[in-house]
């Protein structure tokens, strides 16, 4: 039986191989017939057996590369070597410290501007701990576009105008003053800042970042700007606007100050998230007339500095427009500059022209108390028209705002500058003041929370007196707005 099964198995295997062999012989016979037939075709169409083999092998190779290989990911840098704790020969255990990531950037630029033929100002942010606990250094280089290309180098003098108010970052103004004029021939070049940590952060390293901060193309430098009279008499540099602002309050503020400062004035508004669609709507008419420039500075929120980086913002504005303004003002959009009757802003500033800077007295107004005679119609009145009670508390120091002749400043602050050439005066009482409606710019509900009929009162332990100075000129401002931009904002409400 076993021999019978082996015999059948052998016959089966032989049968399978016979069918495979038959198929192979048939294929070879067909190929030989094709090769014989090709010999009778004219020579220019002759295909040899080697050509056929090449064609078959090429087709096989092409079939293998039909799809391109997937892109290879770029190699990532190797991780730093991890140090381990060690036992020294004297038996002391030497512990290892392995740093990861980055605490803060060395320098973040916002702008760089010329201050004259041989001087520049670079405005930016830097790590606050670096400046608080170390001594970072700066070097400025001018690289000319025309021969000779030898760099001109000077030490960068740093100014910290925010008085330590910074958070993760602090504001740094780097002054670069060269011994000779640069690009005097107007052939072009660039200013390079070399910012060095000088052992700050990790004392094992002195990291230096090389930053191109300003490029001047050939024939782009207008040297007359440093000697010509400024384009504007009065210039406003606004702080960072953020939050859900009340468009009606912004409308009132801009209309008032365009009327107050007159046709040779300009306003730079910095949007840190507060200029939403409704606020933009009230600014657009004045932008179209050339009174307002709006700058989007929302990206500065990435860098944690004091109060939406307002110290950096006002310094950038100072140096960017330094030679375009005779007087530059720094105050907020809930504050209204005022001069007494029989005087004008021109007459007041002419009397202060010997000073590079003067501060402005504050008139703090209640943001809640209104006149009972306005009952039922407060929603139709403008903010400074209906808020008429002034804080009369005596013997306290109040914040001041200020104005400067910008060509005399090296850096500036929020309430005044400490980096200037020339004199400062604070004796401006009775000459110029500002009415401050604190908290109203972000209030979208009705401001009047309390209606009274009195010339003086005490509310929440604060004495107030009636002051209708701003109320009395509201009608003039409304007519001025209508004359300047028409009725396009007349339906605007709280």
C-alpha positions as CSV (number, residue, x, y, z in Angstrom):
1,X,0.0,0.0,0.0
2,X,2.8,2.4,0.9
3,X,4.5,1.7,-2.4
4,X,1.2,2.4,-4.2
5,X,0.8,5.7,-2.5
6,X,4.4,6.8,-3.3
7,X,3.8,5.8,-6.9
8,X,0.6,7.9,-7.2
9,X,2.4,10.9,-5.5
10,X,5.3,10.7,-8.0
11,X,2.9,10.5,-10.9
12,X,1.0,13.6,-9.5
13,X,4.1,15.6,-9.1
14,X,5.4,14.6,-12.5
15,X,2.0,15.6,-14.0
16,X,2.2,19.1,-12.4
17,X,5.7,19.6,-13.6
18,X,4.6,18.4,-17.1
19,X,1.9,21.0,-17.4
20,X,4.3,23.8,-16.2
21,X,6.9,22.5,-18.7
22,X,4.3,22.4,-21.5
23,X,3.5,26.1,-20.8
24,X,7.1,27.1,-20.8
25,X,7.9,25.3,-24.1
26,X,4.8,27.0,-25.7
27,X,6.0,30.4,-24.6
28,X,9.6,29.8,-26.0
29,X,8.1,28.5,-29.3
30,X,6.1,31.7,-29.6
31,X,9.1,33.9,-28.9
32,X,11.2,32.1,-31.5
33,X,8.4,32.5,-34.1
34,X,8.3,36.3,-33.4
35,X,12.1,36.5,-33.6
36,X,12.0,34.6,-37.0
37,X,9.3,36.9,-38.3
38,X,11.2,40.1,-37.3
39,X,14.2,39.0,-39.5
40,X,12.0,39.6,-42.7
41,X,11.2,43.2,-41.7
42,X,13.3,46.0,-43.3
43,X,16.5,46.7,-41.4
44,X,15.6,50.1,-40.0
45,X,12.8,48.3,-38.1
46,X,15.0,45.4,-37.1
47,X,14.8,44.5,-33.4
48,X,17.3,42.1,-32.1
49,X,16.8,39.6,-29.3
50,X,19.1,41.7,-27.1
51,X,16.9,44.8,-27.9
52,X,13.9,42.8,-26.8
53,X,15.6,41.8,-23.6
54,X,16.6,45.5,-23.0
55,X,13.0,46.6,-23.6
56,X,11.6,44.0,-21.2
57,X,14.2,44.8,-18.5
58,X,13.6,48.6,-18.9
59,X,9.8,48.2,-18.7
60,X,10.4,46.2,-15.5
61,X,12.6,48.9,-14.1
62,X,10.2,51.7,-14.9
63,X,7.4,49.9,-13.3
64,X,9.4,49.9,-10.1
65,X,9.9,53.8,-10.1
66,X,6.4,54.9,-11.1
67,X,5.8,56.4,-7.7
68,X,8.4,58.9,-6.3
69,X,9.8,58.1,-2.9
70,X,8.2,60.0,0.0
71,X,10.1,63.2,1.1
72,X,12.6,62.6,3.8
73,X,12.1,64.7,7.0
74,X,14.8,67.2,7.7
75,X,17.2,65.9,10.3
76,X,16.5,67.4,13.7
77,X,19.5,68.7,15.6
78,X,21.0,66.2,18.0
79,X,19.9,66.7,21.6
80,X,22.4,68.2,24.0
81,X,24.5,65.8,25.9
82,X,22.9,65.0,29.2
83,X,25.3,65.4,32.1
84,X,25.2,62.9,34.9
85,X,26.0,63.2,38.6
86,X,29.6,62.2,39.3
87,X,31.5,61.1,42.4
88,X,34.8,63.0,42.5
89,X,38.1,61.5,43.7
90,X,37.7,63.2,47.1
91,X,34.3,61.5,47.6
92,X,32.2,64.6,46.9
93,X,29.1,64.1,44.7
94,X,29.1,66.6,41.8
95,X,25.5,67.2,40.8
96,X,24.6,67.8,37.1
97,X,22.3,70.6,35.8
98,X,20.8,70.2,32.4
99,X,19.1,73.3,30.8
100,X,16.2,73.0,28.3
101,X,14.3,75.6,26.3
102,X,14.7,79.3,26.5
103,X,13.6,81.7,29.3
104,X,13.3,84.8,27.2
105,X,14.6,86.3,23.9
106,X,17.8,88.3,24.0
107,X,16.3,91.2,22.0
108,X,13.0,91.9,20.1
109,X,13.1,94.8,17.7
110,X,10.1,97.1,17.0
111,X,11.8,99.8,15.0
112,X,15.1,101.7,14.3
113,X,15.2,105.3,13.3
114,X,17.7,108.0,12.4
115,X,18.2,110.8,14.9
116,X,20.6,112.8,12.7
117,X,23.6,112.3,10.4
118,X,25.5,110.1,12.8
119,X,23.0,108.9,15.4
120,X,20.2,106.2,15.5
121,X,17.7,104.9,18.0
122,X,16.8,101.2,18.2
123,X,13.5,100.4,20.0
124,X,12.8,97.0,21.4
125,X,12.3,94.6,24.3
126,X,14.8,92.4,26.1
127,X,14.8,89.9,28.9
128,X,14.1,91.8,32.2
129,X,16.2,89.4,34.4
130,X,19.1,89.8,32.0
131,X,19.1,93.6,32.5
132,X,18.2,93.4,36.2
133,X,20.8,91.0,37.3
134,X,23.5,91.2,34.5
135,X,25.1,93.7,32.2
136,X,24.3,92.9,28.6
137,X,26.1,95.0,26.1
138,X,25.4,96.4,22.6
139,X,27.5,97.2,19.7
140,X,26.4,99.1,16.6
141,X,27.9,98.7,13.1
142,X,27.3,100.6,9.9
143,X,28.0,98.7,6.7
144,X,28.2,100.8,3.6
145,X,26.8,99.7,0.3
146,X,29.7,101.4,-1.6
147,X,33.4,100.9,-1.3
148,X,35.2,100.8,1.1
149,X,33.0,98.2,2.8
150,X,34.9,98.5,6.1
151,X,32.4,98.5,9.0
152,X,32.1,101.6,11.2
153,X,31.6,100.5,14.8
154,X,30.5,102.2,18.0
155,X,29.3,101.2,21.4
156,X,25.5,101.2,21.8
157,X,24.3,103.2,24.8
158,X,21.2,101.5,26.3
159,X,18.3,103.4,28.0
160,X,15.7,101.6,30.1
161,X,12.7,104.0,30.1
162,X,10.1,101.9,31.9
163,X,11.9,102.3,35.3
164,X,11.7,98.6,36.0
165,X,8.0,98.2,35.4
166,X,8.7,95.4,32.9
167,X,7.6,91.8,33.4
168,X,9.3,89.0,31.5
169,X,10.5,91.7,29.1
170,X,11.7,95.3,29.7
171,X,11.9,98.1,27.2
172,X,15.4,98.9,25.9
173,X,16.3,101.9,23.7
174,X,19.8,101.5,22.2
175,X,21.4,104.8,21.1
176,X,24.0,104.4,18.4
177,X,26.1,107.5,17.9
178,X,29.0,107.3,15.5
179,X,32.0,109.6,15.5
180,X,31.4,110.6,11.9
181,X,28.3,110.9,9.6
182,X,27.3,107.7,8.0
183,X,25.8,107.4,4.5
184,X,26.5,111.1,4.0
185,X,26.8,110.4,0.3
186,X,23.4,108.7,0.2
187,X,24.9,105.6,-1.4
188,X,23.0,103.3,1.0
189,X,24.0,100.8,3.7
190,X,22.6,99.1,6.8
191,X,22.8,99.4,10.5
192,X,23.6,96.2,12.4
193,X,23.1,95.6,16.2
194,X,25.2,93.1,18.0
195,X,23.4,92.2,21.2
196,X,25.5,90.3,23.7
197,X,24.3,88.7,26.9
198,X,27.8,89.2,28.4
199,X,27.5,86.2,30.8
200,X,23.9,86.9,31.7
201,X,21.6,83.9,31.9
202,X,24.2,81.1,31.6
203,X,27.6,82.4,32.7
204,X,29.4,79.7,30.7
205,X,28.3,81.4,27.5
206,X,28.4,84.9,26.1
207,X,25.7,84.7,23.4
208,X,25.8,87.4,20.7
209,X,22.9,88.0,18.3
210,X,23.7,89.9,15.1
211,X,20.6,91.8,13.9
212,X,20.0,93.9,10.8
213,X,17.9,96.7,12.2
214,X,17.8,99.3,9.5
215,X,18.5,99.3,5.7
216,X,18.9,102.4,3.6
217,X,18.8,102.0,-0.1
218,X,20.8,104.4,-2.4
219,X,19.3,107.9,-2.7
220,X,16.6,107.1,-0.1
221,X,17.8,109.3,2.7
222,X,16.3,112.8,2.9
223,X,18.8,114.8,4.9
224,X,16.6,118.0,4.8
225,X,14.2,116.4,7.4
226,X,16.7,117.1,10.1
227,X,16.7,120.9,9.5
228,X,13.3,121.6,7.9
229,X,10.4,123.0,10.0
230,X,8.2,120.1,11.2
231,X,5.1,119.2,9.2
232,X,2.8,119.2,12.3
233,X,2.5,121.7,15.1
234,X,0.8,119.2,17.4
235,X,1.3,115.4,17.4
236,X,-0.4,112.8,19.5
237,X,1.3,109.5,20.4
238,X,-1.3,107.1,21.9
239,X,-0.7,104.3,24.3
240,X,-1.8,100.7,23.5
241,X,-5.6,100.4,23.1
242,X,-7.0,97.1,24.2
243,X,-10.2,95.6,25.5
244,X,-13.8,96.1,24.5
245,X,-13.8,99.9,23.9
246,X,-16.9,102.1,23.7
247,X,-16.9,103.5,20.1
248,X,-19.0,106.5,21.2
249,X,-16.4,107.6,23.7
250,X,-13.7,107.2,21.0
251,X,-15.8,109.2,18.6
252,X,-16.2,112.1,21.1
253,X,-12.5,112.1,22.0
254,X,-11.2,112.3,18.4
255,X,-13.7,115.0,17.4
256,X,-12.9,117.1,20.4
257,X,-9.1,116.9,19.9
258,X,-9.1,117.5,16.1
259,X,-11.1,120.7,16.9
260,X,-8.8,121.6,19.8
261,X,-5.4,121.1,18.1
262,X,-6.5,122.3,14.7
263,X,-5.6,121.5,11.1
264,X,-1.8,121.1,11.7
265,X,-2.3,118.2,14.0
266,X,-2.0,114.4,13.7
267,X,-3.0,111.4,15.9
268,X,-1.3,108.0,15.9
269,X,-3.5,105.3,17.4
270,X,-2.0,102.0,18.4
271,X,-4.4,99.0,18.3
272,X,-3.4,96.3,20.8
273,X,-6.8,94.6,20.4
274,X,-9.1,97.4,21.3
275,X,-9.9,98.8,17.8
276,X,-12.8,96.4,16.9
277,X,-15.1,97.0,14.0
278,X,-17.3,99.7,15.7
279,X,-14.3,101.6,16.9
280,X,-12.7,101.5,13.4
281,X,-16.0,102.9,12.0
282,X,-15.6,106.1,14.1
283,X,-11.9,106.5,13.3
284,X,-12.2,106.0,9.5
285,X,-13.6,109.4,8.7
286,X,-10.7,111.1,10.3
287,X,-8.2,108.6,8.7
288,X,-9.6,109.6,5.3
289,X,-9.1,113.3,6.1
290,X,-5.5,112.6,7.1
291,X,-5.8,113.3,10.8
292,X,-5.4,109.7,12.1
293,X,-2.8,107.0,11.5
294,X,-3.8,103.6,12.9
295,X,-1.2,101.0,13.6
296,X,-1.9,97.3,14.4
297,X,0.5,96.3,17.2
298,X,-1.4,93.2,18.3
299,X,1.6,90.9,17.8
300,X,3.3,92.6,20.8
301,X,1.0,90.6,23.1
302,X,3.3,87.6,22.4
303,X,5.9,89.3,24.6
304,X,4.9,89.7,28.3
305,X,5.8,93.4,29.1
306,X,4.2,96.0,31.2
307,X,0.7,97.2,30.3
308,X,0.6,95.9,26.7
309,X,4.2,97.1,26.2
310,X,3.1,100.8,26.2
311,X,6.5,102.1,27.1
312,X,7.9,100.5,23.9
313,X,4.9,101.7,21.9
314,X,5.3,105.4,22.9
315,X,9.1,105.3,22.4
316,X,8.6,103.9,18.9
317,X,6.1,106.7,18.1
318,X,8.6,109.3,19.5
319,X,11.5,108.2,17.3
320,X,9.4,107.4,14.3
321,X,7.8,110.8,14.1
322,X,10.5,112.8,15.9
323,X,11.2,115.3,13.1
324,X,7.6,115.6,11.9
325,X,6.2,117.4,15.1
326,X,6.9,120.7,16.9
327,X,5.2,119.5,20.0
328,X,4.3,115.9,20.9
329,X,1.6,114.9,23.4
330,X,1.3,111.8,25.5
331,X,-2.1,111.1,27.2
332,X,-4.9,108.6,27.1
333,X,-8.3,108.4,25.2
334,X,-10.3,109.0,28.4
335,X,-8.4,112.3,28.9
336,X,-9.2,115.7,27.4
337,X,-6.7,118.5,27.1
338,X,-8.1,122.0,27.9
339,X,-6.8,125.6,28.0
340,X,-8.8,128.4,29.7
341,X,-10.8,131.0,27.7
342,X,-8.9,133.9,26.1
343,X,-6.0,131.6,25.5
344,X,-5.3,129.0,22.8
345,X,-3.1,126.0,22.6
346,X,-0.7,128.0,20.5
347,X,-0.4,130.9,22.9
348,X,0.1,128.5,25.8
349,X,2.8,126.5,24.1
350,X,4.5,129.6,22.8
351,X,4.8,130.7,26.5
352,X,6.5,127.4,27.3
353,X,8.8,127.3,24.3
354,X,12.0,127.6,26.4
355,X,11.2,124.1,27.9
356,X,11.8,120.8,26.2
357,X,9.0,119.2,28.4
358,X,6.1,120.4,30.6
359,X,3.6,118.4,32.6
360,X,-0.1,118.9,32.6
361,X,-2.4,119.2,35.6
362,X,-5.2,116.6,36.1
363,X,-8.9,117.4,36.6
364,X,-10.4,114.0,37.8
365,X,-14.1,113.7,37.0
366,X,-16.7,111.3,38.4
367,X,-17.6,108.6,36.0
368,X,-21.0,108.1,37.7
369,X,-22.6,111.3,38.9
370,X,-24.7,113.5,36.6
371,X,-27.2,116.3,36.8
372,X,-30.8,115.5,37.6
373,X,-31.9,117.9,34.9
374,X,-30.6,115.4,32.4
375,X,-33.0,112.7,33.6
376,X,-34.5,110.8,30.6
377,X,-32.0,112.2,28.1
378,X,-28.6,111.1,29.3
379,X,-28.4,108.5,26.5
380,X,-28.4,111.4,24.0
381,X,-25.6,113.3,25.6
382,X,-21.9,112.8,25.1
383,X,-19.8,111.5,27.9
384,X,-17.9,114.7,28.7
385,X,-21.2,116.6,28.4
386,X,-23.1,114.8,31.1
387,X,-20.3,113.9,33.6
388,X,-19.9,117.2,35.3
389,X,-18.7,116.6,38.9
390,X,-15.0,117.0,39.6
391,X,-13.1,115.4,42.5
392,X,-12.1,118.3,44.8
393,X,-10.0,116.4,47.3
394,X,-7.0,118.5,48.5
395,X,-3.4,117.7,49.4
396,X,-2.9,114.6,47.3
397,X,-0.5,113.9,44.4
398,X,-2.2,113.2,41.2
399,X,-0.8,111.7,38.0
400,X,0.2,114.2,35.3
401,X,0.5,113.8,31.5
402,X,3.0,115.8,29.4
403,X,4.1,117.3,26.2
404,X,7.6,117.6,24.7
405,X,9.6,119.1,21.9
406,X,10.5,115.7,20.5
407,X,13.8,116.7,18.9
408,X,15.2,117.2,22.4
409,X,14.4,113.6,23.6
410,X,16.4,110.4,23.6
411,X,13.6,108.3,25.2
412,X,10.3,108.8,26.8
413,X,7.9,107.4,29.5
414,X,4.2,107.4,30.1
415,X,3.9,110.3,32.6
416,X,7.1,112.1,31.7
417,X,10.5,111.7,30.2
418,X,13.8,111.5,32.2
419,X,16.0,111.3,29.1
420,X,16.1,114.6,27.4
421,X,18.2,117.7,26.6
422,X,16.9,120.9,28.0
423,X,14.6,122.0,30.8
424,X,11.3,120.6,32.3
425,X,8.7,122.6,34.1
426,X,5.7,121.5,36.2
427,X,4.4,125.0,36.9
428,X,1.6,124.9,34.4
429,X,-1.4,125.2,36.8
430,X,-4.1,127.5,35.3
431,X,-2.4,127.4,31.9
432,X,-3.2,123.9,30.6
433,X,-5.0,120.9,32.2
434,X,-6.7,117.7,31.3
435,X,-10.1,116.4,32.3
436,X,-9.9,112.7,33.2
437,X,-13.0,110.5,32.9
438,X,-11.4,107.4,34.3
439,X,-13.0,104.0,33.4
440,X,-15.5,105.4,30.9
441,X,-13.7,104.4,27.7
442,X,-14.5,100.7,28.3
443,X,-18.0,101.3,29.8
444,X,-20.8,100.5,27.3
445,X,-23.7,100.9,29.6
446,X,-25.1,104.2,30.7
447,X,-22.5,106.1,32.7
448,X,-24.9,108.1,34.9
449,X,-25.5,106.0,37.9
450,X,-26.5,108.9,40.2
451,X,-28.5,112.0,39.3
452,X,-28.1,115.0,41.7
453,X,-29.1,118.7,41.8
454,X,-26.3,120.3,43.8
455,X,-23.1,122.3,43.3
456,X,-21.2,120.1,45.7
457,X,-21.6,116.7,47.4
458,X,-19.7,113.9,49.0
459,X,-20.0,110.4,47.4
460,X,-18.2,107.3,48.5
461,X,-16.1,109.5,50.9
462,X,-14.9,111.7,48.0
463,X,-15.9,115.4,47.8
464,X,-17.1,116.6,44.4
465,X,-17.9,120.1,43.0
466,X,-19.9,121.0,39.9
467,X,-17.7,121.8,36.9
468,X,-19.5,122.4,33.6
469,X,-16.5,123.6,31.7
470,X,-16.5,120.7,29.2
471,X,-20.3,120.5,29.1
472,X,-20.5,124.1,27.9
473,X,-18.4,123.5,24.8
474,X,-20.1,120.1,23.8
475,X,-22.4,121.8,21.3
476,X,-19.4,123.4,19.5
477,X,-17.7,120.0,19.1
478,X,-20.8,118.4,17.8
479,X,-21.2,121.1,15.1
480,X,-17.6,120.8,14.2
481,X,-17.9,117.0,13.7
482,X,-20.9,117.5,11.5
483,X,-19.1,120.1,9.4
484,X,-16.0,117.9,9.0
485,X,-17.3,114.4,8.4
486,X,-21.1,114.9,7.8
487,X,-23.8,112.9,9.4
488,X,-22.2,109.4,9.0
489,X,-21.8,108.9,12.7
490,X,-25.0,110.6,13.9
491,X,-26.7,107.2,14.6
492,X,-23.8,106.0,16.8
493,X,-24.8,105.4,20.4
494,X,-23.2,104.1,23.6
